[in-house]
C-alpha cells in the first residue's frame, strides 16, 4: 500500500453498475490476499461481480441514492 493514495467516496447506483468490474477486482484481490471480509479464498472474479451487481438495486432504492455509510469502499486516486 506504500505510495498509493486512497479516498473514501459515496457511489451511486449508476456508478456502481458502471464500475462492477473494478469493485469485483478489488474484492477478489482483497480476499485472495488473505482478508477475511465474508468470502473465502480463492474468490472467483465472476462470483465477486455477481455479488456487486446484486447490490445495484439496493443502492438505487436507498433514499440517499448512494451506498449506505456501512458500505464504505476505497477507490484508488491513482488510475
N, C-alpha and C positions, 0 to 999 in steps of 0.2 A: 504494500500500500504506500510505500515511501514514494514521494514525488507526485502523487496523484491527488487532485483536489476533488471533493465531492460536495454536492449541495442537496439538501432535503427540499423537495418541492411537491406541491399538490399536482395530481394528474387527473384530468377529466376523462370521462368515458371514451371520448373520441381519441384523445392522446393515448390512452391505454390500448385501445383497439389497434391503433396505428403503430404501437411500439411493442406488441406482444413478443415479437422475436427477440428484441433487446432484453426485455424483462425475463423471458424464458432462459436466455443465455446467462443472465446474471444469477437467476435462481439455480440453474443447473451447475454452474461453476462454484457457487457457494456451497451447495450440498455435496458435490463431488470433492470439494476442498476440505470437507470434514465438519462443516457447520451443522448443528442439529436444529433445524427450523421446521420440523414436522414432516420431513421427507427422508427417505433412505437412499444412500448412495449404492450403486450408481443411479442417477436420475436421468431418465431418457428425456432429451430436449423436447420431443413431441408431447410427452406427458406434461412437462412443465408448461408448454404453450397452451395445452388444453385447460390446465388449471387457471392460467391467467385469463384466457378467453372467457371462461365461465364467470369471471368477476365483472366483466364489462356491463351486463345488465344491472347488477347490484350497484355499481358505481353510478350508472345512469339514473337509477331510481333514487339515489341519495339526494335529499333536498339541497345540499351544498353543491351538487354536481361534480364532486371530486372524491378521491379516495378518503375514507374516514381517517381521523387522526391516529387511530390504532394501526393503520396501514401506511407506514412511512417507508419510503423507498429512496434509495440513494441513486442519483443519476450522475454519472461522471461529467465533469466540466470539460474534460479532455476527450474529444471525439476523434 
